Amino acid sequence: MSTKKTNQRRKSVARIKRGDTVIVISGKEKGSTGKVLLVDWKNERVLVEGVNMVTKHMKPNPQNQEGGRIQKEAPLHYSNIQLYNASLERGVRFRTVKTESGEKQRICVKTSEVLG
């Protein structure tokens, strides 16, 4: 019985959560900020409010009587965003630290302040 190796890289742990404010660090939307609406960690994608808007052509249906062109957000790869630090007004790297009570907190690497 032979074992077959797959060329898949190991996925890291989801560190961005729904409700976080993030900034886009690469691509056509670079520099824009928004709130995370959805995290799809299986596909490594994040949906950010008001960022990466695409036009979708919809047929008339019971939910949308008129149909036509609709603007909606498209997902971004998680590597293209960073957690936004309001005091520095830019994206920052962060680390996860456990407190004495046992809960996890995300700490800004540069300023050591607690983030969202």
C-alpha positions in Angstrom: 0.0 0.0 0.0 1.6 3.2 -1.1 0.9 6.6 0.5 0.5 9.5 -1.8 1.9 12.9 -0.8 -0.2 15.9 -1.7 1.4 19.2 -2.5 -0.9 21.2 -0.2 0.6 23.7 2.1 -0.6 23.7 5.7 -3.2 26.4 6.5 -2.5 28.6 9.4 -5.0 29.5 12.1 -7.6 32.1 11.4 -6.5 35.3 13.2 -8.9 37.8 11.6 -12.4 37.6 12.9 -15.8 38.9 11.8 -16.3 42.5 13.0 -12.6 43.5 12.9 -11.6 46.6 11.1 -9.0 45.8 8.5 -7.0 47.7 5.8 -6.2 46.3 2.4 -2.4 46.2 1.8 -2.2 45.1 -1.8 -4.2 45.0 -5.0 -6.5 47.6 -6.7 -8.2 48.4 -3.4 -4.9 49.1 -1.5 -5.3 51.6 1.3 -9.1 51.2 1.8 -10.4 50.1 5.2 -13.6 48.3 6.2 -15.2 46.0 8.6 -15.0 42.2 8.1 -18.4 40.8 7.2 -17.5 37.1 6.6 -14.5 34.9 7.1 -14.4 31.8 4.8 -11.3 30.0 6.2 -11.8 26.9 4.1 -11.0 29.0 1.0 -8.8 31.5 2.9 -11.1 34.4 1.9 -12.4 37.4 3.8 -15.4 39.6 2.8 -14.8 43.3 3.7 -17.6 45.9 3.8 -17.4 48.4 1.0 -14.1 46.9 -0.5 -13.6 45.1 -3.8 -17.0 46.0 -5.2 -18.1 44.1 -8.3 -21.1 44.4 -10.6 -23.4 41.4 -10.8 -26.1 41.2 -13.4 -29.3 39.8 -11.9 -32.4 38.4 -13.6 -35.7 39.5 -12.1 -36.7 37.1 -9.3 -39.1 37.1 -6.4 -36.6 38.8 -4.1 -35.5 41.4 -6.7 -38.5 42.3 -8.9 -36.6 44.7 -11.2 -33.3 42.8 -11.7 -30.5 44.7 -13.3 -26.9 45.4 -12.2 -26.2 45.1 -8.5 -23.0 46.2 -6.7 -21.8 43.8 -4.1 -18.6 42.9 -2.3 -16.3 40.2 -3.5 -14.0 38.2 -1.2 -10.3 39.0 -0.8 -7.5 36.6 0.1 -6.6 36.9 3.8 -2.9 37.7 2.9 -4.0 41.0 1.3 -5.3 42.5 4.5 -4.0 43.6 7.9 -5.7 44.5 11.2 -6.2 48.3 11.4 -4.8 50.2 14.3 -6.8 53.4 14.8 -4.2 55.2 16.9 -1.4 54.6 14.3 -3.9 55.0 11.4 -2.4 52.1 9.5 -2.3 48.3 9.4 -0.2 46.5 12.0 1.1 43.1 12.8 -0.1 41.5 16.0 0.5 38.6 18.3 -1.8 36.6 20.5 -1.2 36.6 24.2 -3.1 34.8 27.0 -4.0 36.8 30.0 -3.9 35.6 33.6 -7.7 34.9 33.4 -7.0 32.6 30.4 -8.6 34.7 27.7 -6.7 35.4 24.4 -5.9 39.0 23.4 -4.4 40.4 20.2 -1.5 42.8 21.0 0.0 45.2 18.5 3.6 44.4 17.9 4.7 48.0 17.6 2.7 49.8 20.3 1.8 46.8 22.6 -1.8 48.0 22.8 -4.7 45.6 22.8 -6.5 45.4 19.4 -10.2 44.6 18.9 
